[in-house]
């Protein structure tokens, strides 16, 4: 039997009022301190100074509006709305209906079917033909003698030009910024930022630079960063291993390098900017704790993480982007695919003005009846297979020195007069002279969509525009087209 005459327990003292010792994280092992110094590379450091303040000279060059679209300032409106706008985006269904009713109540209008509402998207299409169209009345206001004051919300003049390239299914635009052009090519629709453009050249240095601005330098911090001092304790919830070193993503690799060995060597300083401007740092000098000045220059090898191609490492384009726009329902959907067997490109209308295009059923053809093997059979000539409604062909054609798919039109030649198939209705392919570059349609096909988008500018005002976008298909629409068919119809008489 063992008898203990003494018992020791560690208990908290609820009567203590000072919590400082609990937060001090006191340690009795000095080796832990030395280990932390070795871990944070403190033992390899030298007697170097620390940056205290930064003096810089910067200029802001505003991005100008697109030619013919002075109503939308890049410093106010999102860049997506400026580039993706269509002519007539101002005339929403509500504005067309309200403006038409207001004018009809004040001015007698002629009995002209061309002035009535038409082509409204679903579900507003139930109002087609029920009243005057405010857009048509505005376009014919001079002819009809209508006072422009009856339109309290007139459209901008001139209306924005269409930057959509129908041959390559992308947006092309040149936005001037001073003496520099910011070129946008093959934008597929959707988010648009500084990395979407290329510059025609660097921003020229002005003859007179602005006065230097002095700001304090601060240590660069980010979510998940380790503590910059060896006596601090990091958050236990931080998982440094959660950042895989992806070589395809340079910024992730730099982040891993920063975490592993240089977490306390990165500093930053604020540079006031403005959306819709090109910010250029002409001179940057760092003043350290010894009051010495160090000139900072961009990398001489031409590489930098945030730089517009052609603009130079000292400049950065800042955009007013639509971060979380509200997308409207899809108005038009067109599927594109190349039929190698028929040497055609098919454009299939799946949705028009907000409504799905029904696919007609193709009934099974009954076998020919009354065939007699003892008598010769009769045949009927059919030039091609039946093409469903909404399928529009594009034939390969040589236009000059370029090969393109040019829109064609099907015709039934079985009767005494040709019967043409309906023309395309969707605004995406409604142009009869529409031509498509072969490289614009991938082998698996392409999906074109058109929808309304709503966002807010930097001034808080709503901005509405119509966006066209492209996307790949998992499987292209297929049509087994057969030419020159002789179908048996029965025994010959």
C-alpha positions in Angstrom: 0.0 0.0 0.0 1.4 3.4 -1.1 0.4 6.5 0.9 0.7 10.0 -0.6 1.0 12.7 2.0 1.1 15.5 -0.6 -1.1 16.3 -3.6 -0.4 19.1 -6.2 -3.0 20.5 -8.6 -2.9 23.4 -11.1 -6.1 25.5 -10.7 -7.1 28.8 -12.2 -7.5 31.7 -9.9 -10.8 33.4 -10.7 -10.0 36.3 -8.4 -7.2 37.7 -10.5 -8.0 40.9 -12.3 -4.9 41.2 -14.5 -5.0 39.2 -17.8 -1.7 40.4 -19.2 0.3 37.4 -18.1 -2.1 35.1 -19.8 -1.6 36.9 -23.1 2.2 37.2 -22.7 2.8 33.6 -23.8 5.7 33.2 -21.3 8.2 30.5 -22.1 10.8 28.9 -19.8 12.9 27.4 -22.6 15.3 29.9 -24.3 16.0 27.3 -27.0 12.6 28.0 -28.5 13.5 31.6 -28.9 16.7 30.6 -30.8 14.7 28.2 -32.9 12.3 30.9 -33.9 15.2 33.2 -34.8 16.6 30.4 -37.0 13.2 29.7 -38.5 12.6 33.3 -39.5 16.2 33.7 -40.9 17.1 36.2 -38.2 20.5 34.6 -37.8 21.3 35.3 -41.4 20.4 38.9 -41.3 22.7 41.9 -41.2 22.6 45.3 -39.6 20.4 46.8 -42.3 17.9 49.6 -42.1 14.2 49.5 -42.6 12.2 51.7 -45.0 10.3 54.5 -43.3 8.7 56.6 -46.0 8.5 56.7 -49.8 8.6 59.8 -52.1 7.1 59.4 -55.5 5.9 61.4 -58.5 2.9 60.0 -60.3 0.5 61.1 -63.1 -3.0 60.0 -63.9 -4.0 59.9 -67.6 -7.8 59.4 -68.0 -9.1 56.8 -70.5 -11.3 58.6 -73.0 -14.6 57.5 -74.3 -14.9 55.5 -77.4 -15.4 57.5 -80.6 -19.1 58.3 -81.0 -19.9 57.2 -77.4 -19.3 60.3 -75.4 -22.2 59.6 -73.1 -20.4 56.9 -71.2 -17.3 58.1 -69.3 -14.8 55.2 -68.5 -14.3 56.9 -65.2 -18.0 56.4 -64.3 -19.4 53.5 -66.3 -18.2 49.9 -66.1 -15.9 49.0 -69.0 -18.0 46.0 -69.9 -21.0 48.3 -70.5 -18.9 50.6 -72.7 -17.5 47.9 -74.9 -20.5 45.5 -75.1 -23.3 48.1 -75.6 -25.5 47.8 -78.6 -27.1 50.6 -80.5 -30.6 51.0 -79.0 -29.8 49.6 -75.6 -31.4 52.8 -74.1 -34.8 51.7 -75.4 -35.8 49.1 -72.9 -39.4 47.6 -73.2 -40.5 49.8 -70.4 -39.2 53.0 -72.0 -40.7 52.1 -75.3 -44.2 51.4 -73.8 -44.2 54.5 -71.5 -42.9 56.9 -74.1 -45.4 55.7 -76.7 -48.4 56.1 -74.3 -47.2 59.6 -73.2 -46.9 60.8 -76.8 -50.2 59.2 -77.9 -52.0 61.0 -75.1 -50.6 64.4 -76.1 -50.4 64.2 -79.9 -52.8 62.6 -82.5 -50.9 60.0 -84.4 -51.5 58.6 -87.9 -52.9 55.1 -88.4 -49.5 53.6 -89.3 -48.8 50.0 -88.4 -45.1 50.8 -88.5 -45.5 52.9 -85.3 -46.9 50.1 -83.2 -45.0 48.0 -80.8 -43.2 45.0 -82.3 -40.4 42.7 -81.6 -40.6 42.9 -77.8 -38.8 40.1 -75.9 -40.8 37.7 -73.8 -42.8 38.2 -71.7 -43.5 41.7 -73.1 -44.3 40.3 -76.5 -48.0 40.1 -75.5 -48.0 43.8 -75.9 -46.9 43.7 -79.6 -49.4 45.7 -81.7 -51.3 47.1 -78.7 -49.9 50.6 -78.7 -47.4 53.1 -80.2 -43.7 52.4 -79.9 -41.8 55.2 -78.2 -38.6 54.3 -80.0 -40.3 54.6 -83.5 -41.9 57.9 -82.4 -38.5 59.3 -81.3 -36.9 58.3 -84.6 -39.7 59.9 -86.6 -40.4 62.8 -84.3 -39.4 65.4 -86.9 -41.7 63.8 -89.6 -44.6 63.6 -87.2 -44.0 67.0 -85.6 -43.6 65.7 -82.1 -42.1 68.0 -79.4 -38.9 66.4 -78.1 -40.0 67.6 -74.6 -42.5 64.8 -74.5 -39.5 62.4 -74.1 -38.1 63.3 -70.6 -35.5 60.5 -70.9 -34.2 60.8 -74.5 -31.5 58.4 -75.7 -27.9 59.6 -76.0 -26.9 61.1 -79.3 -25.1 59.7 -81.0 -25.9 56.2 -79.8 -23.0 53.9 -79.0 -21.4 52.2 -81.9 -21.4 48.4 -82.1 -18.0 47.0 -81.2 -19.0 43.4 -81.8 -17.1 41.6 -84.6 -19.6 39.2 -86.1 -17.0 37.4 -88.2 -14.9 36.4 -85.2 -17.6 36.5 -82.5 -15.7 38.9 -80.2 -15.5 42.6 -79.2 -12.8 44.8 -80.7 -12.3 48.3 -79.4 -9.5 51.0 -79.2 -9.8 53.2 -76.2 -7.5 56.3 -76.2 -5.6 57.3 -73.1 -3.7 60.5 -73.9 -1.3 59.6 -76.7 -1.7 55.9 -76.1 -4.3 53.5 -77.5 -5.5 50.6 -75.3 -6.5 47.9 -77.8 -9.0 45.2 -77.0 -9.2 42.2 -79.3 -11.4 39.1 -79.4 -13.1 39.8 -76.1 -15.6 37.0 -75.6 -17.9 38.9 -73.4 -18.0 39.0 -69.6 -15.5 40.4 -67.0 -13.1 42.9 -68.5 -10.0 44.2 -66.7 -6.6 45.7 -67.3 -5.2 42.3 -68.5 -7.7 42.2 -71.4 -6.0 45.1 -73.4 -2.7 45.8 -75.0 -1.2 49.3 -75.4 0.2 50.9 -78.5 3.2 52.2 -76.5 4.3 53.6 -73.1 2.9 56.7 -71.5 5.2 59.6 -72.4 6.8 61.5 -69.6 5.4 65.0 -69.3 7.7 68.0 -69.6 6.8 69.1 -66.0 6.4 66.4 -63.4 4.1 67.0 -60.4 5.4 67.7 -56.9 6.7 64.6 -55.0 4.3 63.0 -52.6 5.6 61.6 -49.3 3.9 58.6 -47.7 4.7 56.1 -45.0 5.9 52.6 -46.0 4.0 49.7 -44.5 4.7 46.0 -44.3 2.9 44.0 -46.9 0.3 41.7 -45.3 -2.1 39.3 -46.7 -4.5 36.6 -45.5 -2.6 33.7 -44.1 0.7 35.5 -43.8 3.0 34.4 -40.9 3.9 36.9 -38.2 6.8 39.2 -39.3 8.6 39.0 -35.9 10.1 36.0 -34.3 8.6 36.6 -30.9 5.0 36.6 -32.3 2.8 33.5 -32.6 0.9 32.9 -35.8 -2.8 31.9 -36.0 -3.1 28.2 -35.7 -5.9 28.1 -38.3 -3.5 29.2 -41.1 -2.5 26.4 -43.4 0.5 27.3 -45.4 0.4 24.0 -47.3 -3.0 25.0 -48.7 -1.3 27.1 -51.4 0.1 24.6 -53.9 3.1 26.0 -55.9 1.4 26.0 -59.3 4.1 26.9 -61.9 1.4 28.0 -64.4 0.3 30.7 -61.9 3.3 32.9 -61.2 1.7 34.9 -58.4 1.1 31.7 -56.4 4.8 30.8 -56.7 5.8 34.2 -55.5 3.4 33.8 -52.6 5.0 30.6 -51.5 8.5 32.2 -51.8 7.3 35.0 -49.7 5.8 32.7 -47.0 8.9 30.5 -46.8 11.8 32.9 -46.6 11.0 36.6 -47.0 7.8 37.2 -45.1 9.1 40.3 -43.4 11.0 41.8 -46.4 8.0 43.1 -48.5 6.7 46.6 -48.0 4.1 48.7 -49.8 3.0 52.3 -50.0 -0.3 53.8 -51.2 -0.7 55.5 -54.5 -4.0 57.3 -55.0 -5.6 56.2 -58.2 -8.9 56.5 -60.0 -11.0 54.1 -62.0 -10.7 54.7 -65.7 -7.2 56.1 -65.6 -3.7 55.0 -66.4 -1.4 55.5 -63.3 2.3 56.0 -64.0 5.0 56.2 -61.4 7.8 58.4 -62.8 10.1 58.5 -59.8 10.2 56.5 -56.6 12.6 57.0 -53.7 12.7 55.1 -50.4 14.0 56.9 -47.2 15.2 54.4 -44.6 15.6 54.6 -40.9 19.1 56.1 -41.3 17.6 59.0 -43.4 19.3 57.7 -46.6 17.5 57.8 -50.0 17.4 54.8 -52.2 16.0 55.1 -55.8 13.7 52.3 -56.8 13.5 51.3 -60.5 11.3 48.7 -62.2 12.9 45.4 -63.4 15.2 45.9 -66.4 14.4 42.6 -67.9 10.9 43.6 -68.9 9.1 41.2 -66.6 6.5 42.3 -64.0 3.4 40.7 -62.5 0.9 43.5 -63.2 1.7 45.2 -66.5 -0.2 45.9 -69.7 1.7 44.6 -72.7 3.3 47.6 -74.4 2.4 50.1 -71.7 5.7 49.8 -69.7 6.5 48.5 -66.2 5.9 51.9 -64.6 2.2 52.2 -65.7 -1.0 50.3 -64.7 -4.4 50.7 -66.3 -7.3 50.9 -63.7 -10.8 50.0 -64.9 -14.2 50.6 -63.5 -15.5 47.0 -63.8 -18.9 45.4 -63.1 -18.0 43.2 -60.1 -21.3 41.6 -59.5 -23.7 42.5 -62.4 -27.2 41.3 -62.5 -27.7 39.1 -65.6 -31.1 39.0 -67.2 -32.7 36.0 -68.9 -31.1 34.8 -72.1 -32.7 36.5 -75.1 -31.1 34.7 -78.0 -29.1 31.4 -78.3 -27.5 30.3 -81.5 -25.4 27.1 -81.9 -22.7 26.9 -84.5 -21.0 23.8 -85.9 -19.1 22.8 -89.0 -20.4 19.9 -91.1 -17.2 18.5 -92.7 -19.2 16.0 -94.8 -21.4 18.6 -96.4 -18.7 21.3 -96.3 -21.1 23.7 -94.5 -21.3 25.6 -91.3 -24.7 25.4 -89.6 -26.2 28.1 -87.4 -29.1 26.7 -85.3 -31.4 29.1 -83.6 -32.4 27.7 -80.2 -33.9 30.8 -78.5 -35.2 34.0 -80.1 -36.4 37.0 -78.1 -36.6 35.1 -74.8 -38.5 32.1 -76.1 -37.3 28.6 -77.0 -37.6 27.6 -80.6 -39.5 24.3 -80.7 -37.8 21.5 -82.6 -40.3 20.0 -85.1 -40.8 16.3 -84.8 -39.5 14.3 -87.7 -42.0 11.4 -88.2 -40.6 8.1 -89.4 -41.2 7.7 -93.1 -43.4 4.7 -93.9 -41.9 2.1 -96.1 -43.0 2.1 -99.7 -46.1 0.0 -100.1 -47.1 -2.3 -103.0 -43.6 -3.2 -104.2 -43.7 -6.0 -106.7 -40.5 -7.8 -107.4 -41.8 -8.9 -110.8 -42.3 -5.4 -112.0 -39.8 -2.5 -112.0 -40.1 0.0 -109.2 -40.9 3.8 -109.5 -38.6 6.3 -107.9 -38.9 9.9 -106.8 -36.0 12.2 -106.9 -35.3 14.3 -103.8 -32.4 16.7 -104.0 -31.5 16.6 -100.3 -32.7 15.6 -96.9 -35.2 17.7 -95.0 -33.7 20.5 -93.0 -35.5 21.5 -89.8 -36.7 25.0 -89.2 -34.1 27.3 -87.6 -31.1 25.6 -89.3 -29.3 28.1 -91.5 -26.4 27.1 -93.7 -23.1 28.9 -94.3 -21.2 27.9 -97.5 -17.4 28.2 -97.8 -16.5 31.0 -100.2 -13.3 32.7 -101.2 -13.7 36.5 -100.6 -10.6 38.0 -102.0 -7.7 36.2 -100.5 -9.6 34.9 -97.5 -11.7 31.9 -97.1 -14.9 32.5 -95.1 -18.3 30.9 -94.4 -20.9 33.1 -96.0 -24.6 32.9 -95.0 -26.7 31.1 -97.6 -30.4 30.4 -97.8 -32.2 27.1 -98.5 -34.7 26.8 -101.3 -37.1 24.1 -102.3 -36.7 23.5 -106.1 -39.1 20.6 -106.4 -42.0 22.9 -107.6 -42.3 25.2 -110.6 -41.0 28.1 -108.5 -38.3 28.0 -105.8 -39.7 28.3 -102.2 -37.1 29.9 -99.9 -36.7 28.9 -96.3 -37.4 31.5 -93.6 -34.5 34.0 -93.0 -32.7 34.1 -89.6 -34.6 36.0 -86.9 -32.0 36.2 -84.1 -30.0 39.5 -84.0 -26.8 37.4 -83.7 -27.0 36.1 -87.3 -29.8 38.2 -88.8 -27.5 40.0 -91.3 -28.0 38.4 -94.8 -24.3 39.3 -95.7 -23.0 37.6 -92.5 -19.6 36.0 -93.0 -17.7 33.9 -90.4 -14.0 33.3 -90.0 -13.3 29.5 -90.0 -11.0 29.9 -87.0 -13.8 31.4 -85.0 -15.7 28.1 -84.6 -13.9 25.3 -82.8 -14.4 21.7 -83.9 -16.8 21.0 -81.0 -18.9 23.9 -81.9 -19.7 27.3 -80.4 -22.6 28.7 -78.4 -23.7 32.3 -78.8 -25.8 34.0 -76.2 -27.3 37.4 -75.9 -28.8 38.8 -72.6 -29.4 42.1 -70.8 -27.0 43.1 -68.0 -27.5 45.6 -65.1 -24.7 47.1 -62.9 -23.9 50.4 -61.3 -21.2 52.9 -62.1 -18.8 54.6 -59.8 -21.4 57.4 -59.3 -24.0 54.9 -58.1 -26.3 55.2 -61.1 -27.6 52.0 -62.8 -26.1 51.0 -66.1 -27.9 48.7 -68.5 -26.5 47.1 -71.6 -26.9 44.0 -73.8 -24.1 41.5 -73.7 -23.2 39.0 -76.3 -21.0 36.1 -75.2 -19.5 32.9 -76.5 -18.9 29.5 -75.0 -17.8 26.0 -76.1 -20.2 23.1 -76.6 -19.8 19.6 -75.3 -21.2 18.2 -78.5 -22.1 20.2 -81.7 -25.5 20.0 -83.3 -25.4 17.4 -86.1 -27.5 17.0 -89.2 -27.1 14.0 -91.5 -27.5 15.7 -94.8 -27.8 13.5 -97.9 -27.7 14.7 -101.5 -29.5 13.4 -104.6 -31.7 10.7 -103.3 -33.8 8.4 -105.4 -36.6 7.0 -103.1 -38.8 4.1 -104.3 -42.5 5.0 -104.3 -43.9 1.7 -105.6 -44.2 -0.4 -108.7 -44.1 1.4 -112.0 -47.3 1.5 -113.9 
